[in-house]
Amino acid sequence: MARSFEERFAEKRALREQIDKQMQQMLQQHKAKERKARTRRLIEYGAILESRIDGTNDLTKEQIRLFLDKTVQTPYARKILSDIKAQSGDTTAPKSVTSAEQADSAAITAPADVKQTGGAAQRGSAGNGAGQAG
């Protein structure tokens, strides 16, 4: 028996609704996966930050933000990051940099108030004598 137009139309509409629902579920799963990846990345980066900066437990969010603004958001830091990305050739973990490469990079682009002494950079100021031999 031949089905009527209405029956065929209703069948196609049901199929379309089913496909729309599947597409919506796929989109939700994709977004959830992206959220989980971002959360994991933020946790890992925060752990790295805490492991590299002494006394982070005593700092406020605003103090950490100010520290990062003054250290990471500089042309010098951006140059270093750009160099690291260029060395790796992709977004995976950067290759290790030798002391000589670090010294070369620092000597070329170090801020004016940083002086190179024996391969180590020191802030030049009359302060408490930290970093001075003696």
Secondary structure, DSSP 8 states (H G I E B T S, - for coil): ----HHHHHHHHHHHHHHHHHHHHHHHHHHHHHHHHHHHHHHHHHHHHHHHHSTTGGG--HHHHHHHHHHHTSSHHHHHHHHHHHHHHSSSS------HHHHHHHHHHH--TTEEEETTEEEE-SSSS-TT---
